[in-house]
């Protein structure tokens, strides 16, 4: 039987190695299959889904979602003589690739036409490399030098607990479905409580190194954001709020939506309840706590310098000592909550004498079964 290409064309193999003839045909413009399928895989890598999806399920009953685009990408790859970098450049410069993942009324239901970006988890190897890059720590893989990247591991049988947990392909088949990016409970627990993140932070000593180099804490935060997300924190993300007399978290979780909150409370049981609620709400990265008797040991002038805003809600005795300390600071905004007009007036006078203006005040009737009301006031530094 004479050899044939797909499509019944019979090549002349009388004077050439059959493998060379096959290789020429695979990459030739006459082959209608290869270029479009390679281009579709590159497209899927960047877009999260192929024009034919799954990318290795090529059949008449699974047509391309956009046949013209599918054909054009294949033609471009042939035109570029299979230079994948040029194809990648075209895809990454396209409007389709640069679209937001935020849905709107016109694309909320779309899943096939690339009207919005797909939110997806990065592969296991890339995630581990990112973790090393952010923390400054290095990994050692068998057969590779210290500091090699996980994406350089060629042996599918070689893995680590991290790579296996996050779905690295064992490469036992040629199926594109081998790598797994679906989130699992094991992954969440490993990032929260496992040794990978904790050990790399300790090993890399990134924060200690930057502080020793003379960087300010705010500059360290900016550097970590740039290393992790490629941008500096937004004003909302970088804002630090001190919540004093926090109780069990009356305002904590609302405040955590606009900044990072340091909750200070003298009652340890109340603080324990707040910490438990923060963990359950997965706000451990936004909320820190401190057990402290603010009447006898208020936050000092130096400590308050680290905050952009302060909220305090003291008992009926007010916050005399803390107000006196606040009056000496340059904290931009102070919000005072009080259930006692007399002690509120005293503390407000202290703040005004210290350079604050009373910007707003309101009475809040928040107790359904009581006639008591609360005063809420905002003070701004002149």
Phi, psi and omega per residue, in radians:
X1 nan 2.288 3.125
X2 -1.311 2.519 3.103
X3 -1.196 2.548 3.132
X4 -2.358 2.577 2.981
X5 -1.433 2.900 2.999
X6 -1.056 2.234 -3.074
X7 1.806 0.066 2.996
X8 1.363 0.114 3.072
X9 -1.237 2.395 -3.110
X10 -1.849 1.975 -3.127
X11 -1.422 2.786 3.062
X12 -1.579 1.920 -3.110
X13 -1.981 0.308 -3.067
X14 -1.272 -0.494 -3.059
X15 -2.062 0.053 -3.074
X16 -2.355 2.727 3.036
X17 -1.110 2.306 -3.085
X18 -1.061 -0.568 -3.137
X19 -1.183 -0.642 3.099
X20 -1.176 -0.694 3.100
X21 -1.096 -0.753 3.133
X22 -1.116 -0.749 -3.136
X23 -1.084 -0.730 3.111
X24 -1.083 -0.727 -3.107
X25 -1.216 -0.676 -3.114
X26 -0.988 -0.724 -3.069
X27 -1.701 0.142 -3.097
X28 -1.483 2.698 3.086
X29 -1.068 -0.399 -3.138
X30 -1.268 -0.298 3.118
X31 -1.448 1.958 -3.073
X32 -1.469 0.046 -2.984
X33 -1.900 -0.776 -2.907
X34 -1.183 -0.958 -3.032
X35 -1.043 -0.767 -3.110
X36 -1.160 -0.582 -3.132
X37 -1.313 -0.665 3.056
X38 -1.124 -0.798 3.127
X39 -1.073 -0.656 3.131
X40 -1.141 -0.647 3.100
X41 -1.182 -0.684 3.090
X42 -1.134 -0.755 3.087
X43 -1.015 -0.808 -3.123
X44 -1.112 -0.609 3.138
X45 -1.046 -0.696 -3.085
X46 -1.577 -0.517 -3.023
X47 -1.724 -0.206 3.140
X48 1.580 -0.221 3.091
X49 -2.739 2.622 3.141
X50 -1.516 2.854 2.998
X51 -1.169 -0.622 2.821
X52 -1.822 2.125 -3.061
X53 -2.320 2.233 -0.041
X54 -1.130 2.726 -3.002
X55 -1.188 -0.405 3.133
X56 -1.835 0.301 3.066
X57 -1.902 1.232 -3.052
X58 -1.688 1.928 -3.137
X59 -2.745 2.855 -3.101
X60 -1.062 -0.630 -3.090
X61 -1.446 0.065 3.035
X62 -2.247 1.242 -3.012
X63 -1.288 2.895 3.076
X64 -1.152 2.473 3.107
X65 -1.220 -0.453 3.098
X66 -2.429 1.541 -3.056
X67 -1.019 -0.672 -3.118
X68 -1.123 -0.778 3.122
X69 -1.120 -0.719 3.130
X70 -1.020 -0.822 -3.134
X71 -1.185 -0.676 -3.111
X72 -1.141 -0.720 3.117
X73 -1.087 -0.727 3.093
X74 -1.104 -0.728 3.130
X75 -1.127 -0.688 3.123
X76 -1.114 -0.712 -3.132
X77 -1.108 -0.694 3.078
X78 -1.146 -0.755 3.121
X79 -1.040 -0.636 3.140
X80 -1.436 0.082 -3.102
X81 0.974 0.747 3.082
X82 1.088 0.528 3.009
X83 -1.417 1.739 -3.053
X84 -1.128 -0.499 -3.122
X85 -1.106 -0.675 3.115
X86 -1.171 -0.673 3.108
X87 -1.151 -0.736 3.093
X88 -1.054 -0.714 3.128
X89 -1.069 -0.758 3.116
X90 -1.069 -0.798 -3.100
X91 -1.135 -0.805 -3.071
X92 -1.248 -0.359 3.074
X93 -1.571 -0.024 -3.089
X94 -1.393 2.700 3.057
X95 -1.111 -0.610 -3.110
X96 -1.040 -0.785 -3.121
X97 -1.203 -0.579 -3.027
X98 -1.565 0.096 3.125
X99 -1.222 2.663 3.123
X100 -1.284 2.687 3.034
X101 -1.472 -0.140 3.118
X102 -1.282 2.076 -3.115
X103 -1.306 2.734 2.992
X104 -2.260 -3.030 -3.057
X105 -1.123 -0.441 -3.059
X106 -1.571 -0.325 -3.048
X107 -2.237 0.139 -3.044
X108 -1.035 -0.625 -3.071
X109 -1.645 -0.028 -3.059
X110 -1.322 2.342 3.061
X111 -2.343 0.021 -3.035
X112 -2.229 -0.292 -2.985
X113 -1.880 0.145 3.064
X114 1.015 0.663 3.122
X115 -1.342 -0.269 3.054
X116 -2.577 2.776 3.137
X117 -1.264 2.516 3.089
X118 -1.550 2.275 3.050
X119 -1.424 2.187 -3.103
X120 -2.617 2.719 3.127
X121 -1.425 2.470 3.122
X122 -1.257 2.713 -3.095
X123 -1.088 2.822 -3.058
X124 -1.023 -0.806 -3.099
X125 -1.093 -0.752 -3.122
X126 -1.182 -0.658 3.131
X127 -1.097 -0.754 3.120
X128 -1.164 -0.685 3.083
X129 -1.120 -0.666 3.089
X130 -1.104 -0.734 3.138
X131 -1.078 -0.720 3.101
X132 -1.166 -0.717 -3.115
X133 -1.159 -0.681 -3.101
X134 -1.241 -0.717 -3.060
X135 -1.537 -0.275 -3.093
X136 1.399 0.129 3.116
X137 -1.540 2.876 -3.127
X138 -2.180 2.688 3.086
X139 -1.926 2.679 3.051
X140 -2.154 2.043 3.120
X141 -1.902 2.502 3.134
X142 -0.978 2.289 3.109
X143 1.456 -0.053 3.133
X144 -2.179 2.639 -3.111
X145 -1.225 2.792 3.085
X146 -0.998 2.313 3.135
X147 1.620 -0.035 3.093
X148 -1.122 2.697 -3.121
X149 -1.573 2.672 -3.134
X150 -1.138 -0.515 3.128
X151 -1.202 -0.191 3.122
X152 -1.534 -0.115 -3.129
X153 -1.254 2.045 -3.097
X154 -1.590 -0.495 -3.055
X155 -1.405 2.011 3.125
X156 -1.130 -0.407 3.134
X157 -1.413 -0.186 -3.139
X158 -1.633 2.137 -3.104
X159 -2.640 3.061 3.040
X160 -2.235 2.962 3.126
X161 -1.036 -0.724 -3.136
X162 -1.066 -0.876 -3.096
X163 -1.098 -0.707 3.118
X164 -1.151 -0.775 -3.124
X165 -1.062 -0.656 -3.088
X166 -1.651 0.238 2.877
X167 1.576 0.499 3.089
X168 -1.100 2.451 -3.118
X169 -1.193 2.281 3.061
X170 -1.307 -0.194 3.104
X171 1.028 0.727 3.070
X172 -1.570 -0.260 3.088
X173 -2.372 3.084 3.099
X174 -1.687 0.127 -3.081
X175 -1.220 2.354 3.107
X176 -1.229 -0.141 -3.113
X177 -1.489 -0.040 -3.094
X178 -1.089 -0.832 3.107
X179 -1.169 2.392 -3.133
X180 -1.969 2.271 3.102
X181 -2.129 0.144 3.106
X182 -1.242 2.363 3.129
X183 -1.211 2.541 3.112
X184 -2.336 2.859 3.096
X185 -1.102 -0.655 -3.141
X186 -1.058 -0.692 3.124
X187 -1.119 -0.802 -3.134
X188 -1.076 -0.781 -3.129
X189 -1.152 -0.645 -3.137
X190 -1.142 -0.712 3.122
X191 -1.231 -0.610 -3.106
X192 -1.366 -0.797 -2.967
X193 -2.108 -0.152 -3.067
X194 -1.320 3.043 -3.062
X195 -1.438 -0.348 -3.001
X196 -1.015 -0.975 -3.088
X197 -1.195 -0.843 -3.081
X198 -1.055 -0.836 -3.098
X199 -1.146 -0.648 -3.125
X200 -1.230 -0.616 3.067
X201 -1.105 -0.769 3.129
X202 -1.171 -0.671 -3.105
X203 -1.262 -0.754 -3.090
X204 -1.244 -0.544 3.132
X205 0.863 0.716 -3.066
X206 -1.131 -0.829 -3.101
X207 -1.121 -0.786 3.142
X208 -1.056 -0.719 -3.126
X209 -1.117 -0.741 -3.126
X210 -1.199 -0.671 3.117
X211 -1.169 -0.703 3.101
X212 -1.128 -0.476 3.111
X213 -1.390 -0.015 3.066
X214 1.677 0.156 3.128
X215 -1.316 2.521 3.079
X216 -1.322 2.733 3.113
X217 -0.945 -0.683 3.134
X218 -1.134 -0.608 3.109
X219 -1.238 -0.596 3.073
X220 -1.122 -0.767 3.109
X221 -1.069 -0.769 3.109
X222 -1.030 -0.743 -3.124
X223 -1.123 -0.721 3.138
X224 -1.150 -0.707 3.078
X225 -1.062 -0.785 -3.127
X226 -1.104 -0.742 3.132
X227 -1.154 -0.605 -3.056
X228 -1.532 -0.771 -2.982
X229 -2.063 -0.085 -3.134
X230 1.311 0.294 3.121
X231 -2.697 2.855 3.052
X232 -1.439 2.791 -3.141
X233 -1.155 2.575 3.040
X234 -1.251 2.866 3.099
X235 -0.970 -0.646 3.139
X236 -1.175 -0.656 -3.117
X237 -1.280 -0.551 -3.058
X238 -1.599 -0.188 -3.128
X239 -1.171 2.310 3.106
X240 -1.976 2.278 -3.063
X241 -2.116 2.271 3.018
X242 -1.703 2.129 3.064
X243 -1.853 1.901 -3.058
X244 -1.765 2.512 -2.982
X245 1.000 0.915 -2.977
X246 -1.264 -0.325 -3.094
X247 1.067 -2.385 3.129
X248 -1.635 0.213 3.082
X249 1.885 0.703 -3.086
X250 -0.966 -0.774 -3.107
X251 -1.991 -0.093 -2.960
X252 -0.955 -0.847 -2.958
X253 -1.353 -0.517 3.000
X254 -1.198 -0.726 3.128
X255 -1.126 -0.595 -3.134
X256 -1.130 -0.290 3.086
X257 -1.337 -0.255 -3.109
X258 -2.107 -0.048 -3.141
X259 -3.126 -3.123 3.085
X260 -1.580 2.288 -2.977
X261 -1.933 2.309 2.989
X262 -1.920 1.854 -3.061
X263 -1.637 2.178 -3.104
X264 -2.059 2.265 -3.093
X265 -2.633 2.473 -3.125
X266 -1.439 -0.422 -3.125
X267 -1.505 1.991 -3.105
X268 -1.154 -0.679 3.073
X269 -1.067 -0.714 3.111
X270 -1.109 -0.727 -3.131
X271 -1.156 -0.635 3.107
X272 -1.129 -0.678 3.103
X273 -1.143 -0.685 3.118
X274 -1.112 -0.784 -3.122
X275 -1.101 -0.709 3.123
X276 -1.122 -0.730 3.126
X277 -1.143 -0.664 3.119
X278 -1.111 -0.705 3.117
X279 -1.130 -0.768 -3.120
X280 -1.145 -0.571 3.124
X281 -1.479 0.053 -3.127
X282 0.971 0.769 3.135
X283 -2.001 0.361 -3.136
X284 -1.051 -0.473 3.127
X285 -1.427 -0.184 -3.104
X286 -1.912 -0.263 -3.029
X287 -2.241 2.196 2.968
X288 -2.056 2.757 -3.059
X289 -2.296 2.800 3.111
X290 -2.666 2.229 3.054
X291 -1.502 2.106 -3.034
X292 -2.846 2.348 3.070
X293 -1.465 1.715 -3.029
X294 -1.237 -0.348 3.105
X295 -1.225 -0.585 -3.113
X296 -1.847 -0.340 3.141
X297 -2.446 1.215 -3.127
X298 -1.144 2.768 3.029
X299 -1.042 2.334 -3.036
X300 -1.417 2.970 3.091
X301 -0.970 -0.775 -3.122
X302 -1.152 -0.710 -3.137
X303 -1.169 -0.685 -3.098
X304 -1.216 -0.313 3.119
X305 -1.084 -0.362 -3.081
X306 -1.445 -0.032 -3.019
X307 -2.025 2.560 3.093
X308 -1.578 -0.422 -3.126
X309 -2.639 2.700 3.113
X310 -2.313 2.349 3.015
X311 -2.089 2.214 3.072
X312 -2.309 2.425 -3.081
X313 -2.357 1.345 -3.029
X314 -1.397 2.956 3.010
X315 -1.207 -3.033 -3.025
X316 -1.050 -0.442 -3.140
X317 -1.238 -0.176 3.111
X318 1.425 -2.899 -3.071
X319 -2.295 1.025 -3.030
X320 -1.031 -0.929 -3.086
X321 -1.136 -0.723 -3.113
X322 -1.227 -0.638 3.103
X323 -1.108 -0.698 3.118
X324 -1.107 -0.648 3.112
X325 -1.260 -0.684 3.119
X326 -1.096 -0.648 -3.103
X327 -1.062 -0.367 -3.108
X328 -1.589 -0.072 -3.022
X329 -1.705 3.094 3.045
X330 -1.949 0.405 3.078
X331 -1.017 2.254 -2.980
X332 -1.202 -0.708 -3.053
X333 -2.333 2.397 3.067
X334 -2.279 2.240 3.073
X335 -1.973 2.151 -3.113
X336 -1.930 2.297 3.071
X337 -2.050 2.335 -3.055
X338 -2.577 2.535 3.042
X339 -1.869 0.131 -3.096
X340 -2.350 1.871 -3.107
X341 -1.011 -0.593 -3.084
X342 -1.178 -0.860 -3.133
X343 -1.272 -0.488 3.054
X344 -1.117 -0.775 3.141
X345 -1.063 -0.707 3.112
X346 -1.092 -0.848 -3.109
X347 -1.191 -0.631 3.107
X348 -1.115 -0.727 3.098
X349 -1.058 -0.669 3.117
X350 -1.091 -0.751 -3.128
X351 -1.191 -0.756 3.139
X352 -1.106 -0.734 3.094
X353 -1.129 -0.410 -3.139
X354 -1.562 0.083 3.067
X355 1.890 0.254 3.105
X356 -1.771 2.579 3.001
X357 -1.854 2.451 3.056
X358 -1.363 1.852 -3.034
X359 -1.520 -0.574 -3.106
X360 -2.796 2.647 3.092
X361 -2.611 2.499 -3.124
X362 -2.601 2.706 3.053
X363 -1.835 2.267 -3.091
X364 -2.050 2.110 3.084
X365 -1.675 1.491 -2.999
X366 -1.777 -0.098 -3.088
X367 -1.803 1.955 -3.044
X368 -1.120 -0.707 -3.003
X369 -1.790 0.332 -3.121
X370 -2.467 2.664 3.097
X371 -1.471 -0.094 -3.126
X372 -1.198 2.525 3.077
X373 -2.179 2.884 3.139
X374 -2.035 2.563 2.988
X375 -1.739 2.368 3.042
X376 -2.222 2.208 -3.105
X377 -2.344 2.517 3.066
X378 -1.940 2.293 3.099
X379 -2.052 2.424 3.103
X380 -2.144 2.409 -3.137
X381 -1.241 2.366 3.115
X382 -1.183 nan nan
